[in-house]
Amino acid sequence: MKFLKYLFVSVFVLVAIVAILAVVILPMIDFTQYKEQIESKASAALDTPVKLAAIRELKVFPKPSIIIEGIEIESHLGGKPLLTADKVAVRLSITSLLAMKVGIDEIEVVRPDVNLVNTAKGSSWAGKSVASAPTSEVSSSNTSNGEG
């Protein structure tokens, strides 16, 4: 019985130390060094160029998340970007992080400006495959004004 008590106390102390270190150390880390890597991965995933103005913070508690200020997703067709936003909060999946992978549970976009592209074949994300198709633009500014 004493062993279980010591085991429980040891695990609790270890978790407390890790939590305190995360709260103390994470604010000291400069996440801008990862900006180019995140832009590159996002651009590859979306098949269109993505630009980030700044990575402001990484939160651990209550839910792990990354706060990005100023995002622009460009169009392969030129002209207006497909999406611009003042701020994007990305909540990460705890289970994915425990498996050493990046998984996203939720994305909150603050003050987006969305420009949809209609091609001769219908609506499109405007990937490279439709870059030469005739187009018309539909714009939707400030569809969400909520602060997060």
C-alpha positions, 0 to 999 in steps of 0.5 A: 500500500505504501508503494502505491502511495509513493507511486501516486505522489511521484507521478503527481509531482512529475506531472506538476513539474512538466506543467510548470516548465511548460508554462515557464519555458514556452513563453520564452521560445521564439516561434518565428523561427518556425514560420517558414517551415509552417508556411511551406507545409501549409502551402504544400497541403493546400497546393497554393502559396500561404504567407504568415505575418507572425506566429504570436504564441503557443498555448498549452493550457487549457488546450494546446493551440497556436495563434497566428496573426496575419495569414494570406492564402494566394490564388494560382490565378493571380489577383486577389488572394483566396483568403486573408485573415487578421488572426487564426487560432489553431487548436491541436489534437492532444491525442495526435501530439501524444503520438508525436504527430500534428493533428488539428481539432479546430481552426478559428479564423478572425475577420476573414476576407474570402474570395471564391473563384468560379471557373467554366467547370464550376466552383474551384479552390483555384488549384494549379489544375484550373489556373488557365480556365476562364473565371469570375470572382465572388468576394465575401468580406468580413464574414466573421467579426468575432474575436477569439 
